[in-house]
Amino acid sequence: MSSPEITVQLHDKALRLLQEDASKIENLIEVQMGNLTTRQCPLYEEVLDTQMYGFSREIDFAVRAGLIADTVGRELVSRLERNLALLYEALERKR
C-alpha cells in the first residue's frame, strides 16, 4: 500500500470516527429535547457541555494532525453547537 493510500484511509477513518462521536452527542441532545416535558436536569446539561468540550478537543487534534480539514472540523462542531443552542432555547422557553 502506498503512502497516499494510507493517508486517504487515515483521513476517512478519522472523519468516520468523528462523525460517530458527533452522532452520539446529537442523540443526547435529541433525548433531552424529547424530555422537555419532564423536570430539567442540570447534570444532563453538564454532561452535554462536557461532551461538546471533549468533541471540540478531538476536532482540534484531528485538524492539527492533518487528519481532517479545518473547514470540515468547524462544520462538525457548528452543527452540534446549533443543535445544542436549540435545546437551550427550548429549555429557556419552558422555564
Secondary structure in CASP SS format (residue, H / E / C, confidence):
PFRMAT SS
TARGET T0000
AUTHOR 0000-0000-0000
METHOD secondary structure of the structure
MODEL  1
M C 1.00
S C 1.00
S H 1.00
P H 1.00
E H 1.00
I H 1.00
T H 1.00
V H 1.00
Q H 1.00
L H 1.00
H H 1.00
D H 1.00
K H 1.00
A H 1.00
L H 1.00
R H 1.00
L H 1.00
L H 1.00
Q H 1.00
E H 1.00
D H 1.00
A H 1.00
S H 1.00
K H 1.00
I H 1.00
E H 1.00
N H 1.00
L H 1.00
I H 1.00
E H 1.00
V H 1.00
Q H 1.00
M H 1.00
G H 1.00
N C 1.00
L C 1.00
T C 1.00
T C 1.00
R C 1.00
Q C 1.00
C C 1.00
P H 1.00
L H 1.00
Y H 1.00
E H 1.00
E H 1.00
V H 1.00
L H 1.00
D H 1.00
T H 1.00
Q H 1.00
M H 1.00
Y H 1.00
G H 1.00
F H 1.00
S H 1.00
R H 1.00
E H 1.00
I H 1.00
D H 1.00
F H 1.00
A H 1.00
V H 1.00
R H 1.00
A C 1.00
G C 1.00
L C 1.00
I C 1.00
A C 1.00
D H 1.00
T H 1.00
V H 1.00
G H 1.00
R H 1.00
E H 1.00
L H 1.00
V H 1.00
S H 1.00
R H 1.00
L H 1.00
E H 1.00
R H 1.00
N H 1.00
L H 1.00
A H 1.00
L H 1.00
L H 1.00
Y H 1.00
E H 1.00
A H 1.00
L H 1.00
E H 1.00
R H 1.00
K H 1.00
R C 1.00
END
